[in-house]
């Protein structure tokens, strides 16, 4: 599953970051690294933007960048 399909108010683990070049490097530099936990705080009602909290800060990602982040649901 990718971040574009994630549900709001849910915790996930990052499996991988796809893509190449500067886009992938930028996501990795922001902290979207494998095994990182993130909280999906909100999604735009019309799609297009996802608000995520990870590593002590919040990030709003557009749909094209969010589709590069592969997730798995956190086990409880």
mmJSON file of the N, C-alpha and C atoms, coordinates in Angstrom:
{"data_MODEL":{"atom_site":{
"group_PDB":["ATOM","ATOM","ATOM","ATOM","ATOM","ATOM","ATOM","ATOM","ATOM","ATOM","ATOM","ATOM","ATOM","ATOM","ATOM","ATOM","ATOM","ATOM","ATOM","ATOM","ATOM","ATOM","ATOM","ATOM","ATOM","ATOM","ATOM","ATOM","ATOM","ATOM","ATOM","ATOM","ATOM","ATOM","ATOM","ATOM","ATOM","ATOM","ATOM","ATOM","ATOM","ATOM","ATOM","ATOM","ATOM","ATOM","ATOM","ATOM","ATOM","ATOM","ATOM","ATOM","ATOM","ATOM","ATOM","ATOM","ATOM","ATOM","ATOM","ATOM","ATOM","ATOM","ATOM","ATOM","ATOM","ATOM","ATOM","ATOM","ATOM","ATOM","ATOM","ATOM","ATOM","ATOM","ATOM","ATOM","ATOM","ATOM","ATOM","ATOM","ATOM","ATOM","ATOM","ATOM","ATOM","ATOM","ATOM","ATOM","ATOM","ATOM","ATOM","ATOM","ATOM","ATOM","ATOM","ATOM","ATOM","ATOM","ATOM","ATOM","ATOM","ATOM","ATOM","ATOM","ATOM","ATOM","ATOM","ATOM","ATOM","ATOM","ATOM","ATOM","ATOM","ATOM","ATOM","ATOM","ATOM","ATOM","ATOM","ATOM","ATOM","ATOM","ATOM","ATOM","ATOM","ATOM","ATOM","ATOM","ATOM","ATOM","ATOM","ATOM","ATOM","ATOM","ATOM","ATOM","ATOM","ATOM","ATOM","ATOM","ATOM","ATOM","ATOM","ATOM","ATOM","ATOM","ATOM","ATOM","ATOM","ATOM","ATOM","ATOM","ATOM","ATOM","ATOM","ATOM","ATOM","ATOM","ATOM","ATOM","ATOM","ATOM","ATOM","ATOM","ATOM","ATOM","ATOM","ATOM","ATOM","ATOM","ATOM","ATOM","ATOM","ATOM","ATOM","ATOM","ATOM","ATOM","ATOM","ATOM","ATOM","ATOM","ATOM","ATOM","ATOM","ATOM","ATOM","ATOM","ATOM","ATOM","ATOM","ATOM","ATOM","ATOM","ATOM","ATOM","ATOM","ATOM","ATOM","ATOM","ATOM","ATOM","ATOM","ATOM","ATOM","ATOM","ATOM","ATOM","ATOM","ATOM","ATOM","ATOM","ATOM","ATOM","ATOM","ATOM","ATOM","ATOM","ATOM","ATOM","ATOM","ATOM","ATOM","ATOM","ATOM","ATOM","ATOM","ATOM"],
"id":[1,2,3,4,5,6,7,8,9,10,11,12,13,14,15,16,17,18,19,20,21,22,23,24,25,26,27,28,29,30,31,32,33,34,35,36,37,38,39,40,41,42,43,44,45,46,47,48,49,50,51,52,53,54,55,56,57,58,59,60,61,62,63,64,65,66,67,68,69,70,71,72,73,74,75,76,77,78,79,80,81,82,83,84,85,86,87,88,89,90,91,92,93,94,95,96,97,98,99,100,101,102,103,104,105,106,107,108,109,110,111,112,113,114,115,116,117,118,119,120,121,122,123,124,125,126,127,128,129,130,131,132,133,134,135,136,137,138,139,140,141,142,143,144,145,146,147,148,149,150,151,152,153,154,155,156,157,158,159,160,161,162,163,164,165,166,167,168,169,170,171,172,173,174,175,176,177,178,179,180,181,182,183,184,185,186,187,188,189,190,191,192,193,194,195,196,197,198,199,200,201,202,203,204,205,206,207,208,209,210,211,212,213,214,215,216,217,218,219,220,221,222,223,224,225,226,227,228],
"type_symbol":["N","C","C","N","C","C","N","C","C","N","C","C","N","C","C","N","C","C","N","C","C","N","C","C","N","C","C","N","C","C","N","C","C","N","C","C","N","C","C","N","C","C","N","C","C","N","C","C","N","C","C","N","C","C","N","C","C","N","C","C","N","C","C","N","C","C","N","C","C","N","C","C","N","C","C","N","C","C","N","C","C","N","C","C","N","C","C","N","C","C","N","C","C","N","C","C","N","C","C","N","C","C","N","C","C","N","C","C","N","C","C","N","C","C","N","C","C","N","C","C","N","C","C","N","C","C","N","C","C","N","C","C","N","C","C","N","C","C","N","C","C","N","C","C","N","C","C","N","C","C","N","C","C","N","C","C","N","C","C","N","C","C","N","C","C","N","C","C","N","C","C","N","C","C","N","C","C","N","C","C","N","C","C","N","C","C","N","C","C","N","C","C","N","C","C","N","C","C","N","C","C","N","C","C","N","C","C","N","C","C","N","C","C","N","C","C","N","C","C","N","C","C","N","C","C","N","C","C"],
"label_atom_id":["N","CA","C","N","CA","C","N","CA","C","N","CA","C","N","CA","C","N","CA","C","N","CA","C","N","CA","C","N","CA","C","N","CA","C","N","CA","C","N","CA","C","N","CA","C","N","CA","C","N","CA","C","N","CA","C","N","CA","C","N","CA","C","N","CA","C","N","CA","C","N","CA","C","N","CA","C","N","CA","C","N","CA","C","N","CA","C","N","CA","C","N","CA","C","N","CA","C","N","CA","C","N","CA","C","N","CA","C","N","CA","C","N","CA","C","N","CA","C","N","CA","C","N","CA","C","N","CA","C","N","CA","C","N","CA","C","N","CA","C","N","CA","C","N","CA","C","N","CA","C","N","CA","C","N","CA","C","N","CA","C","N","CA","C","N","CA","C","N","CA","C","N","CA","C","N","CA","C","N","CA","C","N","CA","C","N","CA","C","N","CA","C","N","CA","C","N","CA","C","N","CA","C","N","CA","C","N","CA","C","N","CA","C","N","CA","C","N","CA","C","N","CA","C","N","CA","C","N","CA","C","N","CA","C","N","CA","C","N","CA","C","N","CA","C","N","CA","C","N","CA","C","N","CA","C","N","CA","C","N","CA","C","N","CA","C"],
"label_alt_id":[null,null,null,null,null,null,null,null,null,null,null,null,null,null,null,null,null,null,null,null,null,null,null,null,null,null,null,null,null,null,null,null,null,null,null,null,null,null,null,null,null,null,null,null,null,null,null,null,null,null,null,null,null,null,null,null,null,null,null,null,null,null,null,null,null,null,null,null,null,null,null,null,null,null,null,null,null,null,null,null,null,null,null,null,null,null,null,null,null,null,null,null,null,null,null,null,null,null,null,null,null,null,null,null,null,null,null,null,null,null,null,null,null,null,null,null,null,null,null,null,null,null,null,null,null,null,null,null,null,null,null,null,null,null,null,null,null,null,null,null,null,null,null,null,null,null,null,null,null,null,null,null,null,null,null,null,null,null,null,null,null,null,null,null,null,null,null,null,null,null,null,null,null,null,null,null,null,null,null,null,null,null,null,null,null,null,null,null,null,null,null,null,null,null,null,null,null,null,null,null,null,null,null,null,null,null,null,null,null,null,null,null,null,null,null,null,null,null,null,null,null,null,null,null,null,null,null,null],
"label_comp_id":["UNK","UNK","UNK","UNK","UNK","UNK","UNK","UNK","UNK","UNK","UNK","UNK","UNK","UNK","UNK","UNK","UNK","UNK","UNK","UNK","UNK","UNK","UNK","UNK","UNK","UNK","UNK","UNK","UNK","UNK","UNK","UNK","UNK","UNK","UNK","UNK","UNK","UNK","UNK","UNK","UNK","UNK","UNK","UNK","UNK","UNK","UNK","UNK","UNK","UNK","UNK","UNK","UNK","UNK","UNK","UNK","UNK","UNK","UNK","UNK","UNK","UNK","UNK","UNK","UNK","UNK","UNK","UNK","UNK","UNK","UNK","UNK","UNK","UNK","UNK","UNK","UNK","UNK","UNK","UNK","UNK","UNK","UNK","UNK","UNK","UNK","UNK","UNK","UNK","UNK","UNK","UNK","UNK","UNK","UNK","UNK","UNK","UNK","UNK","UNK","UNK","UNK","UNK","UNK","UNK","UNK","UNK","UNK","UNK","UNK","UNK","UNK","UNK","UNK","UNK","UNK","UNK","UNK","UNK","UNK","UNK","UNK","UNK","UNK","UNK","UNK","UNK","UNK","UNK","UNK","UNK","UNK","UNK","UNK","UNK","UNK","UNK","UNK","UNK","UNK","UNK","UNK","UNK","UNK","UNK","UNK","UNK","UNK","UNK","UNK","UNK","UNK","UNK","UNK","UNK","UNK","UNK","UNK","UNK","UNK","UNK","UNK","UNK","UNK","UNK","UNK","UNK","UNK","UNK","UNK","UNK","UNK","UNK","UNK","UNK","UNK","UNK","UNK","UNK","UNK","UNK","UNK","UNK","UNK","UNK","UNK","UNK","UNK","UNK","UNK","UNK","UNK","UNK","UNK","UNK","UNK","UNK","UNK","UNK","UNK","UNK","UNK","UNK","UNK","UNK","UNK","UNK","UNK","UNK","UNK","UNK","UNK","UNK","UNK","UNK","UNK","UNK","UNK","UNK","UNK","UNK","UNK","UNK","UNK","UNK","UNK","UNK","UNK"],
"label_asym_id":["A","A","A","A","A","A","A","A","A","A","A","A","A","A","A","A","A","A","A","A","A","A","A","A","A","A","A","A","A","A","A","A","A","A","A","A","A","A","A","A","A","A","A","A","A","A","A","A","A","A","A","A","A","A","A","A","A","A","A","A","A","A","A","A","A","A","A","A","A","A","A","A","A","A","A","A","A","A","A","A","A","A","A","A","A","A","A","A","A","A","A","A","A","A","A","A","A","A","A","A","A","A","A","A","A","A","A","A","A","A","A","A","A","A","A","A","A","A","A","A","A","A","A","A","A","A","A","A","A","A","A","A","A","A","A","A","A","A","A","A","A","A","A","A","A","A","A","A","A","A","A","A","A","A","A","A","A","A","A","A","A","A","A","A","A","A","A","A","A","A","A","A","A","A","A","A","A","A","A","A","A","A","A","A","A","A","A","A","A","A","A","A","A","A","A","A","A","A","A","A","A","A","A","A","A","A","A","A","A","A","A","A","A","A","A","A","A","A","A","A","A","A","A","A","A","A","A","A"],
"label_entity_id":["1","1","1","1","1","1","1","1","1","1","1","1","1","1","1","1","1","1","1","1","1","1","1","1","1","1","1","1","1","1","1","1","1","1","1","1","1","1","1","1","1","1","1","1","1","1","1","1","1","1","1","1","1","1","1","1","1","1","1","1","1","1","1","1","1","1","1","1","1","1","1","1","1","1","1","1","1","1","1","1","1","1","1","1","1","1","1","1","1","1","1","1","1","1","1","1","1","1","1","1","1","1","1","1","1","1","1","1","1","1","1","1","1","1","1","1","1","1","1","1","1","1","1","1","1","1","1","1","1","1","1","1","1","1","1","1","1","1","1","1","1","1","1","1","1","1","1","1","1","1","1","1","1","1","1","1","1","1","1","1","1","1","1","1","1","1","1","1","1","1","1","1","1","1","1","1","1","1","1","1","1","1","1","1","1","1","1","1","1","1","1","1","1","1","1","1","1","1","1","1","1","1","1","1","1","1","1","1","1","1","1","1","1","1","1","1","1","1","1","1","1","1","1","1","1","1","1","1"],
"label_seq_id":[1,1,1,2,2,2,3,3,3,4,4,4,5,5,5,6,6,6,7,7,7,8,8,8,9,9,9,10,10,10,11,11,11,12,12,12,13,13,13,14,14,14,15,15,15,16,16,16,17,17,17,18,18,18,19,19,19,20,20,20,21,21,21,22,22,22,23,23,23,24,24,24,25,25,25,26,26,26,27,27,27,28,28,28,29,29,29,30,30,30,31,31,31,32,32,32,33,33,33,34,34,34,35,35,35,36,36,36,37,37,37,38,38,38,39,39,39,40,40,40,41,41,41,42,42,42,43,43,43,44,44,44,45,45,45,46,46,46,47,47,47,48,48,48,49,49,49,50,50,50,51,51,51,52,52,52,53,53,53,54,54,54,55,55,55,56,56,56,57,57,57,58,58,58,59,59,59,60,60,60,61,61,61,62,62,62,63,63,63,64,64,64,65,65,65,66,66,66,67,67,67,68,68,68,69,69,69,70,70,70,71,71,71,72,72,72,73,73,73,74,74,74,75,75,75,76,76,76],
"pdbx_PDB_ins_code":[null,null,null,null,null,null,null,null,null,null,null,null,null,null,null,null,null,null,null,null,null,null,null,null,null,null,null,null,null,null,null,null,null,null,null,null,null,null,null,null,null,null,null,null,null,null,null,null,null,null,null,null,null,null,null,null,null,null,null,null,null,null,null,null,null,null,null,null,null,null,null,null,null,null,null,null,null,null,null,null,null,null,null,null,null,null,null,null,null,null,null,null,null,null,null,null,null,null,null,null,null,null,null,null,null,null,null,null,null,null,null,null,null,null,null,null,null,null,null,null,null,null,null,null,null,null,null,null,null,null,null,null,null,null,null,null,null,null,null,null,null,null,null,null,null,null,null,null,null,null,null,null,null,null,null,null,null,null,null,null,null,null,null,null,null,null,null,null,null,null,null,null,null,null,null,null,null,null,null,null,null,null,null,null,null,null,null,null,null,null,null,null,null,null,null,null,null,null,null,null,null,null,null,null,null,null,null,null,null,null,null,null,null,null,null,null,null,null,null,null,null,null,null,null,null,null,null,null],
"Cartn_x":[0.854,0.0,0.905,0.462,1.217,0.546,1.255,0.741,-0.519,-0.719,-1.934,-3.189,-3.043,-4.188,-4.33,-3.494,-3.521,-4.736,-5.231,-6.379,-5.888,-6.653,-6.323,-6.421,-5.681,-5.643,-5.148,-4.166,-3.617,-2.092,-1.458,0.002,0.455,1.494,2.053,3.561,4.155,5.605,5.978,7.064,7.552,8.288,7.893,8.59,9.716,9.419,10.41,9.989,10.968,10.714,11.131,10.171,10.437,10.899,11.025,11.42,12.922,13.361,14.784,15.173,16.449,16.969,16.626,16.409,16.206,14.929,13.887,12.628,12.798,13.413,13.65,14.59,15.655,16.619,15.951,15.067,14.374,13.492,12.758,11.91,12.742,13.855,14.735,15.314,15.706,16.248,15.212,13.926,12.865,12.578,13.141,12.96,12.123,11.673,10.878,11.821,12.357,13.297,12.626,13.082,12.486,12.496,11.42,11.192,10.813,10.655,10.23,8.72,8.283,6.85,6.351,5.148,4.535,3.056,2.503,1.085,0.431,-0.592,-1.331,-2.369,-2.117,-2.984,-4.245,-4.126,-5.29,-5.014,-6.093,-6.012,-7.008,-6.684,-7.596,-8.838,-10.011,-11.249,-11.31,-10.686,-10.689,-9.45,-8.613,-7.356,-6.314,-5.128,-4.091,-3.079,-3.473,-2.541,-2.748,-1.632,-1.661,-0.804,-1.343,-0.601,-0.095,1.221,1.873,2.718,2.743,3.636,4.65,5.924,6.987,8.197,8.925,10.175,10.053,8.881,8.7,8.289,7.936,7.469,6.368,5.689,4.597,5.018,4.556,4.864,3.586,3.317,2.211,2.806,2.372,2.901,1.829,2.219,1.314,1.176,0.143,-0.169,0.959,1.64,2.715,3.875,4.226,5.289,4.808,3.562,3.017,2.906,2.715,2.582,3.898,5.006,6.316,6.657,5.872,6.168,5.297,5.939,5.23,5.136,3.938,3.652,3.103,3.182,2.477,1.852,0.699,0.019,0.827,0.836,1.565,0.825,1.559,0.954,0.718,-0.4,-0.756,-0.495],
"Cartn_y":[-1.17,0.0,1.239,2.275,3.525,4.552,5.619,6.666,7.323,7.301,7.894,7.119,5.848,5.02,4.86,5.545,5.426,6.131,5.601,6.182,7.174,8.221,9.231,8.627,9.196,8.787,7.355,6.958,5.616,5.688,4.752,4.669,3.589,3.894,2.98,2.911,1.879,1.756,1.909,2.61,2.784,1.521,0.949,-0.224,0.196,1.111,1.539,2.862,3.516,4.744,4.471,4.541,4.282,5.576,5.522,6.704,6.735,7.812,7.949,9.42,9.638,10.997,11.859,13.141,14.133,13.924,13.421,13.211,12.19,11.064,10.022,10.535,11.212,11.743,12.733,13.579,14.567,13.884,12.835,12.106,11.416,10.825,10.186,11.222,12.375,13.436,13.981,13.944,14.396,13.379,12.176,11.184,9.991,9.903,8.758,7.605,6.983,5.877,4.563,3.448,2.158,1.938,1.343,1.022,2.241,3.41,4.608,4.549,4.928,5.007,6.386,6.428,7.712,7.651,8.815,8.963,9.799,9.271,10.017,10.854,12.154,13.042,13.403,13.636,14.033,13.826,13.69,13.647,14.662,15.253,16.22,15.484,16.056,15.374,15.087,15.913,15.687,14.949,14.523,13.88,14.932,14.501,15.437,15.764,15.794,16.148,15.236,14.86,14.027,14.715,14.881,15.452,14.312,14.26,13.158,13.718,13.017,13.363,12.242,12.613,11.643,12.359,11.663,12.16,13.55,13.846,15.098,16.3,16.11,17.225,16.77,17.738,17.449,17.805,17.003,17.222,17.049,17.971,17.829,17.44,16.304,15.805,15.812,16.17,16.057,14.591,14.307,12.938,12.265,12.994,12.387,11.931,12.686,12.282,11.184,11.292,10.291,8.913,8.879,7.589,6.824,7.471,6.811,6.13,6.374,5.827,4.609,3.458,2.206,1.978,1.579,1.43,0.057,-0.246,-1.38,-0.899,-1.451,-1.044,-1.486,-0.65,-0.981,-2.074,-3.037,-4.125,-3.621,-4.066,-3.582,-4.598],
"Cartn_z":[0.0,0.0,0.0,-0.669,-0.669,0.235,0.484,1.369,0.818,-0.467,-1.043,-0.657,-0.298,0.085,1.603,2.371,3.826,4.41,5.518,6.213,7.259,7.473,8.483,9.883,10.819,12.228,12.402,11.601,11.653,11.637,12.35,12.39,11.41,10.647,9.657,9.805,9.222,9.108,7.646,7.385,6.021,5.609,4.481,3.932,3.01,2.102,1.119,0.512,-0.098,-0.849,-2.29,-3.191,-4.607,-5.275,-6.577,-7.323,-7.523,-8.14,-8.427,-8.381,-8.278,-8.352,-7.162,-7.464,-6.409,-5.611,-6.241,-5.523,-4.417,-4.723,-3.709,-2.621,-3.01,-2.052,-1.107,-1.634,-0.804,0.232,-0.175,0.769,1.85,1.46,2.444,3.402,2.899,3.745,4.721,4.339,5.238,6.334,6.238,7.285,6.908,5.68,5.233,4.887,5.921,5.735,6.133,5.592,5.96,7.473,7.975,9.392,10.226,9.621,10.341,10.564,11.766,12.05,11.669,11.103,10.785,11.1,11.38,11.715,10.636,9.99,8.981,9.723,9.808,10.566,9.801,8.498,7.71,6.227,5.495,4.041,3.494,2.384,1.773,1.283,1.46,1.054,-0.441,-1.236,-2.687,-3.151,-2.228,-2.582,-2.908,-3.196,-3.598,-2.53,-1.252,-0.181,1.026,1.652,2.857,3.915,5.122,6.242,7.112,7.304,8.01,9.143,10.264,11.379,11.55,11.554,11.783,12.348,13.194,13.77,14.399,14.978,15.696,14.867,13.606,12.8,11.855,11.256,10.323,8.911,7.954,6.541,5.745,4.844,3.903,2.559,2.035,0.77,-0.303,-1.511,-2.643,-3.019,-3.782,-4.158,-4.942,-5.804,-6.592,-5.72,-4.685,-3.768,-2.823,-2.357,-1.432,-2.081,-3.387,-4.071,-4.135,-3.819,-3.84,-2.518,-1.474,-0.142,0.102,0.254,0.509,2.016,2.469,3.894,4.231,5.509,6.076,7.384,7.717,8.953,10.165,11.18,12.404,13.156,13.625,14.416,15.821,16.401,17.725,18.783],
"occupancy":[1.0,1.0,1.0,1.0,1.0,1.0,1.0,1.0,1.0,1.0,1.0,1.0,1.0,1.0,1.0,1.0,1.0,1.0,1.0,1.0,1.0,1.0,1.0,1.0,1.0,1.0,1.0,1.0,1.0,1.0,1.0,1.0,1.0,1.0,1.0,1.0,1.0,1.0,1.0,1.0,1.0,1.0,1.0,1.0,1.0,1.0,1.0,1.0,1.0,1.0,1.0,1.0,1.0,1.0,1.0,1.0,1.0,1.0,1.0,1.0,1.0,1.0,1.0,1.0,1.0,1.0,1.0,1.0,1.0,1.0,1.0,1.0,1.0,1.0,1.0,1.0,1.0,1.0,1.0,1.0,1.0,1.0,1.0,1.0,1.0,1.0,1.0,1.0,1.0,1.0,1.0,1.0,1.0,1.0,1.0,1.0,1.0,1.0,1.0,1.0,1.0,1.0,1.0,1.0,1.0,1.0,1.0,1.0,1.0,1.0,1.0,1.0,1.0,1.0,1.0,1.0,1.0,1.0,1.0,1.0,1.0,1.0,1.0,1.0,1.0,1.0,1.0,1.0,1.0,1.0,1.0,1.0,1.0,1.0,1.0,1.0,1.0,1.0,1.0,1.0,1.0,1.0,1.0,1.0,1.0,1.0,1.0,1.0,1.0,1.0,1.0,1.0,1.0,1.0,1.0,1.0,1.0,1.0,1.0,1.0,1.0,1.0,1.0,1.0,1.0,1.0,1.0,1.0,1.0,1.0,1.0,1.0,1.0,1.0,1.0,1.0,1.0,1.0,1.0,1.0,1.0,1.0,1.0,1.0,1.0,1.0,1.0,1.0,1.0,1.0,1.0,1.0,1.0,1.0,1.0,1.0,1.0,1.0,1.0,1.0,1.0,1.0,1.0,1.0,1.0,1.0,1.0,1.0,1.0,1.0,1.0,1.0,1.0,1.0,1.0,1.0,1.0,1.0,1.0,1.0,1.0,1.0,1.0,1.0,1.0,1.0,1.0,1.0],
"B_iso_or_equiv":[0.0,0.0,0.0,0.0,0.0,0.0,0.0,0.0,0.0,0.0,0.0,0.0,0.0,0.0,0.0,0.0,0.0,0.0,0.0,0.0,0.0,0.0,0.0,0.0,0.0,0.0,0.0,0.0,0.0,0.0,0.0,0.0,0.0,0.0,0.0,0.0,0.0,0.0,0.0,0.0,0.0,0.0,0.0,0.0,0.0,0.0,0.0,0.0,0.0,0.0,0.0,0.0,0.0,0.0,0.0,0.0,0.0,0.0,0.0,0.0,0.0,0.0,0.0,0.0,0.0,0.0,0.0,0.0,0.0,0.0,0.0,0.0,0.0,0.0,0.0,0.0,0.0,0.0,0.0,0.0,0.0,0.0,0.0,0.0,0.0,0.0,0.0,0.0,0.0,0.0,0.0,0.0,0.0,0.0,0.0,0.0,0.0,0.0,0.0,0.0,0.0,0.0,0.0,0.0,0.0,0.0,0.0,0.0,0.0,0.0,0.0,0.0,0.0,0.0,0.0,0.0,0.0,0.0,0.0,0.0,0.0,0.0,0.0,0.0,0.0,0.0,0.0,0.0,0.0,0.0,0.0,0.0,0.0,0.0,0.0,0.0,0.0,0.0,0.0,0.0,0.0,0.0,0.0,0.0,0.0,0.0,0.0,0.0,0.0,0.0,0.0,0.0,0.0,0.0,0.0,0.0,0.0,0.0,0.0,0.0,0.0,0.0,0.0,0.0,0.0,0.0,0.0,0.0,0.0,0.0,0.0,0.0,0.0,0.0,0.0,0.0,0.0,0.0,0.0,0.0,0.0,0.0,0.0,0.0,0.0,0.0,0.0,0.0,0.0,0.0,0.0,0.0,0.0,0.0,0.0,0.0,0.0,0.0,0.0,0.0,0.0,0.0,0.0,0.0,0.0,0.0,0.0,0.0,0.0,0.0,0.0,0.0,0.0,0.0,0.0,0.0,0.0,0.0,0.0,0.0,0.0,0.0,0.0,0.0,0.0,0.0,0.0,0.0],
"pdbx_formal_charge":[null,null,null,null,null,null,null,null,null,null,null,null,null,null,null,null,null,null,null,null,null,null,null,null,null,null,null,null,null,null,null,null,null,null,null,null,null,null,null,null,null,null,null,null,null,null,null,null,null,null,null,null,null,null,null,null,null,null,null,null,null,null,null,null,null,null,null,null,null,null,null,null,null,null,null,null,null,null,null,null,null,null,null,null,null,null,null,null,null,null,null,null,null,null,null,null,null,null,null,null,null,null,null,null,null,null,null,null,null,null,null,null,null,null,null,null,null,null,null,null,null,null,null,null,null,null,null,null,null,null,null,null,null,null,null,null,null,null,null,null,null,null,null,null,null,null,null,null,null,null,null,null,null,null,null,null,null,null,null,null,null,null,null,null,null,null,null,null,null,null,null,null,null,null,null,null,null,null,null,null,null,null,null,null,null,null,null,null,null,null,null,null,null,null,null,null,null,null,null,null,null,null,null,null,null,null,null,null,null,null,null,null,null,null,null,null,null,null,null,null,null,null,null,null,null,null,null,null],
"auth_seq_id":[1,1,1,2,2,2,3,3,3,4,4,4,5,5,5,6,6,6,7,7,7,8,8,8,9,9,9,10,10,10,11,11,11,12,12,12,13,13,13,14,14,14,15,15,15,16,16,16,17,17,17,18,18,18,19,19,19,20,20,20,21,21,21,22,22,22,23,23,23,24,24,24,25,25,25,26,26,26,27,27,27,28,28,28,29,29,29,30,30,30,31,31,31,32,32,32,33,33,33,34,34,34,35,35,35,36,36,36,37,37,37,38,38,38,39,39,39,40,40,40,41,41,41,42,42,42,43,43,43,44,44,44,45,45,45,46,46,46,47,47,47,48,48,48,49,49,49,50,50,50,51,51,51,52,52,52,53,53,53,54,54,54,55,55,55,56,56,56,57,57,57,58,58,58,59,59,59,60,60,60,61,61,61,62,62,62,63,63,63,64,64,64,65,65,65,66,66,66,67,67,67,68,68,68,69,69,69,70,70,70,71,71,71,72,72,72,73,73,73,74,74,74,75,75,75,76,76,76],
"auth_comp_id":["UNK","UNK","UNK","UNK","UNK","UNK","UNK","UNK","UNK","UNK","UNK","UNK","UNK","UNK","UNK","UNK","UNK","UNK","UNK","UNK","UNK","UNK","UNK","UNK","UNK","UNK","UNK","UNK","UNK","UNK","UNK","UNK","UNK","UNK","UNK","UNK","UNK","UNK","UNK","UNK","UNK","UNK","UNK","UNK","UNK","UNK","UNK","UNK","UNK","UNK","UNK","UNK","UNK","UNK","UNK","UNK","UNK","UNK","UNK","UNK","UNK","UNK","UNK","UNK","UNK","UNK","UNK","UNK","UNK","UNK","UNK","UNK","UNK","UNK","UNK","UNK","UNK","UNK","UNK","UNK","UNK","UNK","UNK","UNK","UNK","UNK","UNK","UNK","UNK","UNK","UNK","UNK","UNK","UNK","UNK","UNK","UNK","UNK","UNK","UNK","UNK","UNK","UNK","UNK","UNK","UNK","UNK","UNK","UNK","UNK","UNK","UNK","UNK","UNK","UNK","UNK","UNK","UNK","UNK","UNK","UNK","UNK","UNK","UNK","UNK","UNK","UNK","UNK","UNK","UNK","UNK","UNK","UNK","UNK","UNK","UNK","UNK","UNK","UNK","UNK","UNK","UNK","UNK","UNK","UNK","UNK","UNK","UNK","UNK","UNK","UNK","UNK","UNK","UNK","UNK","UNK","UNK","UNK","UNK","UNK","UNK","UNK","UNK","UNK","UNK","UNK","UNK","UNK","UNK","UNK","UNK","UNK","UNK","UNK","UNK","UNK","UNK","UNK","UNK","UNK","UNK","UNK","UNK","UNK","UNK","UNK","UNK","UNK","UNK","UNK","UNK","UNK","UNK","UNK","UNK","UNK","UNK","UNK","UNK","UNK","UNK","UNK","UNK","UNK","UNK","UNK","UNK","UNK","UNK","UNK","UNK","UNK","UNK","UNK","UNK","UNK","UNK","UNK","UNK","UNK","UNK","UNK","UNK","UNK","UNK","UNK","UNK","UNK"],
"auth_asym_id":["A","A","A","A","A","A","A","A","A","A","A","A","A","A","A","A","A","A","A","A","A","A","A","A","A","A","A","A","A","A","A","A","A","A","A","A","A","A","A","A","A","A","A","A","A","A","A","A","A","A","A","A","A","A","A","A","A","A","A","A","A","A","A","A","A","A","A","A","A","A","A","A","A","A","A","A","A","A","A","A","A","A","A","A","A","A","A","A","A","A","A","A","A","A","A","A","A","A","A","A","A","A","A","A","A","A","A","A","A","A","A","A","A","A","A","A","A","A","A","A","A","A","A","A","A","A","A","A","A","A","A","A","A","A","A","A","A","A","A","A","A","A","A","A","A","A","A","A","A","A","A","A","A","A","A","A","A","A","A","A","A","A","A","A","A","A","A","A","A","A","A","A","A","A","A","A","A","A","A","A","A","A","A","A","A","A","A","A","A","A","A","A","A","A","A","A","A","A","A","A","A","A","A","A","A","A","A","A","A","A","A","A","A","A","A","A","A","A","A","A","A","A","A","A","A","A","A","A"],
"auth_atom_id":["N","CA","C","N","CA","C","N","CA","C","N","CA","C","N","CA","C","N","CA","C","N","CA","C","N","CA","C","N","CA","C","N","CA","C","N","CA","C","N","CA","C","N","CA","C","N","CA","C","N","CA","C","N","CA","C","N","CA","C","N","CA","C","N","CA","C","N","CA","C","N","CA","C","N","CA","C","N","CA","C","N","CA","C","N","CA","C","N","CA","C","N","CA","C","N","CA","C","N","CA","C","N","CA","C","N","CA","C","N","CA","C","N","CA","C","N","CA","C","N","CA","C","N","CA","C","N","CA","C","N","CA","C","N","CA","C","N","CA","C","N","CA","C","N","CA","C","N","CA","C","N","CA","C","N","CA","C","N","CA","C","N","CA","C","N","CA","C","N","CA","C","N","CA","C","N","CA","C","N","CA","C","N","CA","C","N","CA","C","N","CA","C","N","CA","C","N","CA","C","N","CA","C","N","CA","C","N","CA","C","N","CA","C","N","CA","C","N","CA","C","N","CA","C","N","CA","C","N","CA","C","N","CA","C","N","CA","C","N","CA","C","N","CA","C","N","CA","C","N","CA","C","N","CA","C","N","CA","C","N","CA","C","N","CA","C"],
"pdbx_PDB_model_num":[1,1,1,1,1,1,1,1,1,1,1,1,1,1,1,1,1,1,1,1,1,1,1,1,1,1,1,1,1,1,1,1,1,1,1,1,1,1,1,1,1,1,1,1,1,1,1,1,1,1,1,1,1,1,1,1,1,1,1,1,1,1,1,1,1,1,1,1,1,1,1,1,1,1,1,1,1,1,1,1,1,1,1,1,1,1,1,1,1,1,1,1,1,1,1,1,1,1,1,1,1,1,1,1,1,1,1,1,1,1,1,1,1,1,1,1,1,1,1,1,1,1,1,1,1,1,1,1,1,1,1,1,1,1,1,1,1,1,1,1,1,1,1,1,1,1,1,1,1,1,1,1,1,1,1,1,1,1,1,1,1,1,1,1,1,1,1,1,1,1,1,1,1,1,1,1,1,1,1,1,1,1,1,1,1,1,1,1,1,1,1,1,1,1,1,1,1,1,1,1,1,1,1,1,1,1,1,1,1,1,1,1,1,1,1,1,1,1,1,1,1,1,1,1,1,1,1,1]
}}}
